[in-house]
Each structure stands twice: as structure tokens, then as C-alpha cells.
């Protein structure tokens, strides 16, 4: 992402390009779906991004995150030097970086986002695909559903009406 990808006023990240590493060469290009999407930024993350932006070059094309030498971060280096050590430090089972996307999507759904909002955030062509891949039933979902049904049915009054 570039500096211009951050819309502080509207608390959004604009995803409009990707960086691919093919044969050791980095190439900027459109996203996989060729679609531009806007992602909401929680207030705490926005504050951290604002602090980070202050330390960045003012050029709108400046990369948000770079290597220690100011170059784009290569997946081929990030995974073994950053990702794997963090997974091991946290005593988590081995997982690919894509696990973050999967976790984020599942949490969006658990937080009550509409299927359409999750679909758009992930850049999928349709919500049915998004739900098929990412909508897991969390253990507490059935309990929450029961509580919701209780609240909307009138509780014990609704049960008395059935007798």
C-alpha cells in the first residue's frame, strides 16, 4: 500500500494495486479482481497509522511499509524472517499468511457485518462465495441466536401464548 491509500478523514484504506514477486522481480499491478475496494479502519489502528504517516515521506506514492533499506517488502523474505518466528513465539500451529485474511473475514461475519460488506471488503465477485468460504459457525453463535429469539419472541409471555 502507498501513502495515498490511507484516507484518514473517512477512516478507510484504499486497495487498488498489488505487488507480485515473480522470478525475483517485483511488479506493481492491479488487484487480482482488478477492482478497487475501500476497507474500514478501526480508530485504534487509525491512530497508529497516523503516527506512522508522520514518519513517512510526504510523497503520495511512498510505500506505507518497507524493508529496513526502504524497499518493498518481499513475501519470500517476510515469511521466514517475520511471520514464522512470530507464529513460533506465540506457540501457534504452523499457518500461512493467508490465515490472517481468513480470520479477519470470519471475525467480520461474527461481528455482524452483512454478507455484502464482507464480500466487498474481501474483493469477491459475490457474497455467496464469501459466505461459503468464510462463514464458520462459531460455538457461541447458537447461544446468541437463542438469546436473540428469546428477546424477539416476548420471552415467557410468548411461551404462555403457545399453551
Secondary structure by P-SEA (a helix, b strand, c coil): ccccccccccbbbbbcbbbbbcccbbbbbcccccbbbbbbbcaaaaaaaaaaaaacccccccccccccccccccaaaaaaccaaaaaaaacccccccaaaaaaaaaaaaaacccaaaaaaaaccccaaaaaacccccccaaaaaaaaaaaaaacaaaaaaaac
